[in-house]
Amino acid sequence: MRTEQQMIDLILSVANKDERVRAVAMNGSRTNPNVPKDPFQDYDIVFLVTDLNSFITNPDWVQVFGEQIIMQTPENMSLFPPGLGGRFTYLMLFTDGNRIDLMLIPTAEKETYCREDKLTRILLDKDSSLPDLPAPSDEDYCVKPPTAAHYADCCSEFWWVSTYVAKGLWRQELLYALEHLNGPVRSMLMQMLNWRVGLENHTAVNTGKSHKYLQSYLSKDTWDMVLSTFPKATYHETWRALFTMVELFRETALMVGGHYRFLYNHEEDSKVLHYLQHVNQLPKDAKEIY
């Protein structure tokens, strides 16, 4: 596997030899001083270029970076509409295990790009035209304290969508129930847990993409409870997971709300919980809910 220095040297060599590339930058986990190093870290690279279309019309030019296991160009895909405007990305996984996510950005957007991400580090500036950037920081990715409105909305969404899970389980529509459990309901639980670790640590906390660092900020008991909310694909286990999520959400929401002096809607909690319990016991041949 090529070392980090070998990869950076290769990236800069390619850029230096191509007059269309005017600057190179890197961001992501490799510029984040708070992220532990490991061999799976991507190289999130940006080339600021003068003629983007000339790269796109010659797709083989990226072979210079090495033999690939697979490459994806999201802006060329029809199933997932492109969302980067005039930018273009090559996602490349190489046979030695390294991965480069290379984004091409027109030089006309250089000022905008340099303000987008505080983890950006400039590796090459041929024209000395980019602004001086501070040392990379992940502060933009840290948990922000909730507003009263955000807190209330999070609670409302959790309780509202939990009723969809119950409906799906009673109908014997397991995939429907799991999609709502692992989508909106879990998302609100994780949001509340993020707010909790933010207030408990009294400092800026970055729990990472997909909350991958959350475990390190929670007690073992709480983490075990989080893991228990991921059910086996059975109706019984999904009901159990839903009620565990309810318990953990309530505990966490009360802690967060108490700290920030936000009003927790106990009536909503109680009414929805009774509804969930009622649907759980509702006969499968019932003609009415109540």
Backbone torsions as a table, in degrees:
resi	resn	phi	psi	omega
1	MET	NA	127.9	179.4
2	ARG	-63.8	141.1	-178.0
3	THR	-74.5	168.0	177.5
4	GLU	-59.3	-42.9	-179.5
5	GLN	-64.1	-39.7	178.0
6	GLN	-64.0	-39.6	179.3
7	MET	-67.1	-44.5	179.2
8	ILE	-64.7	-41.6	178.0
9	ASP	-60.6	-41.6	179.0
10	LEU	-63.9	-47.3	-179.4
11	ILE	-59.0	-44.5	-179.2
12	LEU	-71.4	-33.7	177.5
13	SER	-63.6	-44.6	177.9
14	VAL	-60.6	-43.5	-178.4
15	ALA	-67.2	-41.9	-177.9
16	ASN	-65.6	-30.8	-177.9
17	LYS	-82.6	-9.7	-175.2
18	ASP	-113.7	113.6	-177.4
19	GLU	-65.4	-21.2	179.5
20	ARG	-71.9	-22.9	179.3
21	VAL	-90.2	115.9	-175.8
22	ARG	-101.4	-20.8	179.9
23	ALA	-157.9	155.6	178.3
24	VAL	-131.7	136.3	176.9
25	ALA	-135.5	162.0	177.4
26	MET	-137.3	144.4	172.7
27	ASN	-143.1	-163.0	180.0
28	GLY	85.3	-160.3	-171.4
29	SER	-64.8	-28.1	-177.9
30	ARG	-74.3	-13.5	175.1
31	THR	-105.5	-1.8	-177.7
32	ASN	-89.0	113.4	-176.6
33	PRO	-67.5	-14.0	-176.7
34	ASN	-96.6	2.4	-177.6
35	VAL	-103.4	128.5	177.7
36	PRO	-66.8	144.8	-179.5
37	LYS	-75.9	141.1	171.0
38	ASP	-155.0	164.6	-172.7
39	PRO	-72.7	-8.5	-179.1
40	PHE	-91.8	-2.2	-179.4
41	GLN	-65.1	132.3	177.1
42	ASP	-74.9	160.9	166.6
43	TYR	-100.9	101.5	-180.0
44	ASP	-88.2	100.3	-169.6
45	ILE	-115.9	143.0	173.7
46	VAL	-122.2	130.4	168.7
47	PHE	-105.6	121.4	171.7
48	LEU	-89.0	117.9	-167.9
49	VAL	-125.9	156.6	-178.6
50	THR	-90.1	-25.1	-175.4
51	ASP	-139.6	81.4	-174.1
52	LEU	-63.0	-40.5	-176.2
53	ASN	-61.9	-30.8	-179.6
54	SER	-67.2	-26.7	174.1
55	PHE	-74.8	-45.5	-175.2
56	ILE	-62.9	-37.9	-177.7
57	THR	-76.7	-5.8	177.6
58	ASN	-125.9	74.8	-171.7
59	PRO	-62.8	-19.9	-177.4
60	ASP	-77.7	-6.3	-175.4
61	TRP	-62.9	-25.1	-177.1
62	VAL	-76.1	-7.1	178.2
63	GLN	-60.2	-18.6	-179.9
64	VAL	-62.5	-20.5	-177.6
65	PHE	-83.4	-11.6	177.0
66	GLY	131.5	170.8	-179.9
67	GLU	-71.4	135.6	-173.1
68	GLN	-104.4	146.2	165.6
69	ILE	-81.0	-43.9	179.7
70	ILE	-160.3	149.1	174.1
71	MET	-134.7	142.7	174.4
72	GLN	-128.0	138.5	175.4
73	THR	-120.2	91.1	-172.0
74	PRO	-55.3	-34.5	-177.0
75	GLU	-71.7	-11.2	176.3
76	ASN	-95.4	-3.0	-172.5
77	MET	-89.8	142.4	-179.4
78	SER	-96.0	-26.2	179.5
79	LEU	-68.9	-34.1	179.6
80	PHE	-118.0	102.3	-176.7
81	PRO	-57.1	138.1	-179.2
82	PRO	-64.4	145.7	-177.8
83	GLY	-130.7	18.2	-176.4
84	LEU	-105.2	10.4	-179.7
85	GLY	66.8	-124.7	-177.5
86	GLY	-90.4	18.4	-179.4
87	ARG	-100.1	165.3	-178.0
88	PHE	-144.1	138.3	-174.8
89	THR	-126.1	139.2	171.6
90	TYR	-114.4	119.1	175.7
91	LEU	-103.3	112.5	-169.6
92	MET	-124.9	123.6	173.1
93	LEU	-109.7	123.0	-172.5
94	PHE	-98.8	161.7	-176.2
95	THR	-67.4	-14.8	176.3
96	ASP	-92.4	3.2	177.5
97	GLY	98.3	-17.6	178.1
98	ASN	-70.1	156.7	177.4
99	ARG	-138.7	134.4	173.7
100	ILE	-119.4	127.0	167.9
101	ASP	-103.8	102.2	-172.8
102	LEU	-106.4	119.5	177.8
103	MET	-108.7	131.3	173.9
104	LEU	-97.6	128.4	179.9
105	ILE	-128.6	132.0	176.8
106	PRO	-59.6	141.6	-179.1
107	THR	-59.2	-23.9	178.6
108	ALA	-62.2	-19.6	-178.7
109	GLU	-100.0	13.3	-172.4
110	LYS	-61.5	-40.2	-179.1
111	GLU	-66.6	-42.4	178.0
112	THR	-62.2	-46.1	-178.6
113	TYR	-59.5	-44.0	-175.9
114	CYS	-65.2	-17.0	179.1
115	ARG	-98.5	-2.4	-171.6
116	GLU	-80.3	-32.6	-169.7
117	ASP	-144.4	120.6	-178.3
118	LYS	-74.9	-2.2	173.6
119	LEU	-90.4	3.7	-177.0
120	THR	-71.6	133.9	173.7
121	ARG	-126.5	128.8	179.2
122	ILE	-81.9	124.6	179.2
123	LEU	-99.4	-27.2	-177.1
124	LEU	-155.0	133.6	177.4
125	ASP	-140.6	89.7	-173.9
126	LYS	-61.9	-33.8	-174.4
127	ASP	-102.4	4.4	-177.3
128	SER	49.8	43.3	-174.1
129	SER	-109.1	-4.1	-178.0
130	LEU	-92.0	150.4	179.3
131	PRO	-69.9	155.3	172.6
132	ASP	-69.5	127.9	-178.5
133	LEU	-107.3	145.4	175.4
134	PRO	-67.8	168.6	177.2
135	ALA	-57.3	141.7	-178.0
136	PRO	-55.0	139.6	-179.2
137	SER	-142.1	143.2	178.7
138	ASP	-97.4	21.9	-175.0
139	GLU	-60.2	-31.1	179.3
140	ASP	-69.5	-16.8	-178.5
141	TYR	-99.1	-0.9	-177.7
142	CYS	-77.8	155.6	179.5
143	VAL	-63.8	128.9	177.0
144	LYS	-99.6	140.3	177.5
145	PRO	-59.4	144.0	-179.1
146	PRO	-75.7	153.2	165.3
147	THR	-85.7	167.0	177.9
148	ALA	-61.4	-37.0	-179.6
149	ALA	-68.4	-42.5	179.1
150	HIS	-63.8	-40.6	178.8
151	TYR	-62.1	-47.5	-179.6
152	ALA	-63.5	-40.9	179.8
153	ASP	-65.6	-38.2	178.9
154	CYS	-62.9	-45.4	179.0
155	CYS	-63.8	-44.7	-179.1
156	SER	-60.8	-44.5	-178.8
157	GLU	-65.5	-40.9	179.0
158	PHE	-59.2	-51.4	-175.8
159	TRP	-69.7	-38.7	-178.6
160	TRP	-63.7	-50.2	-174.6
161	VAL	-74.8	-21.9	175.7
162	SER	-60.1	-27.9	177.8
163	THR	-69.5	-26.9	175.3
164	TYR	-66.9	-38.9	178.7
165	VAL	-61.1	-46.3	179.9
166	ALA	-61.1	-44.1	179.6
167	LYS	-60.0	-44.9	179.7
168	GLY	-63.5	-38.3	-179.6
169	LEU	-69.0	-41.7	179.1
170	TRP	-64.3	-37.7	179.9
171	ARG	-75.5	-5.1	-175.4
172	GLN	65.8	37.3	176.6
173	GLU	-109.1	77.7	-170.3
174	LEU	-62.8	-42.7	-178.2
175	LEU	-64.9	-38.6	176.2
176	TYR	-61.1	-47.5	-179.0
177	ALA	-62.8	-44.8	-178.7
178	LEU	-66.6	-35.6	179.3
179	GLU	-62.8	-39.8	179.6
180	HIS	-77.2	-34.2	176.6
181	LEU	-64.1	-47.3	-175.4
182	ASN	-88.1	-3.8	176.7
183	GLY	-100.9	-103.2	-174.7
184	PRO	-60.6	-40.6	-176.9
185	VAL	-65.8	-48.5	179.3
186	ARG	-65.0	-38.0	179.9
187	SER	-58.1	-41.8	179.1
188	MET	-70.3	-36.8	175.6
189	LEU	-61.5	-45.1	-178.8
190	MET	-67.1	-35.6	176.1
191	GLN	-61.5	-44.4	179.8
192	MET	-65.7	-39.2	177.7
193	LEU	-64.6	-37.2	176.7
194	ASN	-63.3	-44.0	176.8
195	TRP	-61.4	-36.7	179.7
196	ARG	-63.4	-49.0	-177.7
197	VAL	-68.3	-28.6	176.2
198	GLY	-63.0	-45.9	-178.4
199	LEU	-74.9	-31.8	-178.9
200	GLU	-70.6	-27.1	-176.7
201	ASN	-96.0	-11.3	175.9
202	HIS	56.1	15.9	178.7
203	THR	-141.4	171.5	177.5
204	ALA	-64.6	128.3	-177.3
205	VAL	-126.2	129.7	175.9
206	ASN	-115.1	109.4	-178.8
207	THR	-86.7	0.0	171.5
208	GLY	82.9	168.0	177.1
209	LYS	-62.1	135.0	-177.4
210	SER	58.5	25.3	176.4
211	HIS	59.9	31.2	-171.1
212	LYS	-67.6	-17.6	178.4
213	TYR	-102.0	5.4	-173.9
214	LEU	-59.6	-36.7	-176.7
215	GLN	-54.0	-38.7	-175.2
216	SER	-68.9	-11.9	-178.8
217	TYR	-106.1	-1.9	-177.6
218	LEU	-112.1	153.6	173.6
219	SER	-67.4	161.0	179.9
220	LYS	-60.5	-40.1	-178.7
221	ASP	-64.0	-43.0	-179.9
222	THR	-68.1	-41.0	179.2
223	TRP	-63.5	-41.6	177.5
224	ASP	-61.6	-35.8	178.5
225	MET	-68.3	-40.2	175.6
226	VAL	-58.3	-47.5	-178.4
227	LEU	-62.8	-32.8	-178.0
228	SER	-72.7	-9.2	177.0
229	THR	-83.4	-0.6	176.1
230	PHE	-98.9	104.4	-171.1
231	PRO	-87.6	159.5	161.7
232	LYS	-68.7	155.9	-175.2
233	ALA	-79.5	65.5	173.0
234	THR	-132.1	159.9	-179.3
235	TYR	-66.8	-43.3	179.6
236	HIS	-60.6	-47.0	-177.7
237	GLU	-67.5	-32.8	179.4
238	THR	-71.4	-39.0	173.0
239	TRP	-59.9	-46.2	-179.7
240	ARG	-59.9	-44.2	-179.9
241	ALA	-62.9	-39.8	179.4
242	LEU	-61.2	-46.1	-178.9
243	PHE	-69.2	-31.1	174.0
244	THR	-66.6	-40.8	177.2
245	MET	-62.8	-40.0	177.6
246	VAL	-59.4	-47.4	-179.5
247	GLU	-61.8	-45.7	-178.5
248	LEU	-69.2	-39.1	179.2
249	PHE	-63.5	-46.4	-178.9
250	ARG	-59.9	-48.9	-179.9
251	GLU	-56.3	-45.5	-176.4
252	THR	-72.4	-41.4	-179.7
253	ALA	-64.8	-37.9	177.2
254	LEU	-65.4	-38.3	178.1
255	MET	-65.0	-47.8	-179.4
256	VAL	-65.6	-47.8	-179.8
257	GLY	-61.3	-40.8	178.4
258	GLY	-63.0	-40.0	-179.2
259	HIS	-64.9	-43.9	-175.6
260	TYR	-93.6	2.8	-179.2
261	ARG	61.4	41.2	175.0
262	PHE	-94.5	148.8	179.7
263	LEU	-80.7	123.2	174.8
264	TYR	-94.4	131.8	-175.8
265	ASN	-83.6	87.1	-179.1
266	HIS	-65.0	-35.1	-179.7
267	GLU	-63.6	-44.2	177.9
268	GLU	-61.3	-45.8	177.4
269	ASP	-54.3	-52.7	-175.3
270	SER	-64.3	-44.1	-177.0
271	LYS	-67.2	-42.9	-179.2
272	VAL	-69.2	-40.2	178.4
273	LEU	-59.8	-44.6	178.3
274	HIS	-62.8	-37.5	176.6
275	TYR	-62.3	-46.5	-180.0
276	LEU	-60.5	-44.3	-179.9
277	GLN	-64.3	-38.0	179.7
278	HIS	-65.5	-46.2	-179.4
279	VAL	-65.0	-35.7	178.6
280	ASN	-59.7	-33.8	-177.8
281	GLN	-98.0	-1.4	-175.7
282	LEU	-69.1	127.5	179.3
283	PRO	-56.6	146.2	-176.2
284	LYS	-69.2	-17.3	178.3
285	ASP	-102.5	16.7	-178.3
286	ALA	-63.0	140.6	177.2
287	LYS	-98.6	-16.8	178.0
288	GLU	-137.2	153.7	178.6
289	ILE	-77.9	-44.6	176.6
290	TYR	-122.5	NA	NA
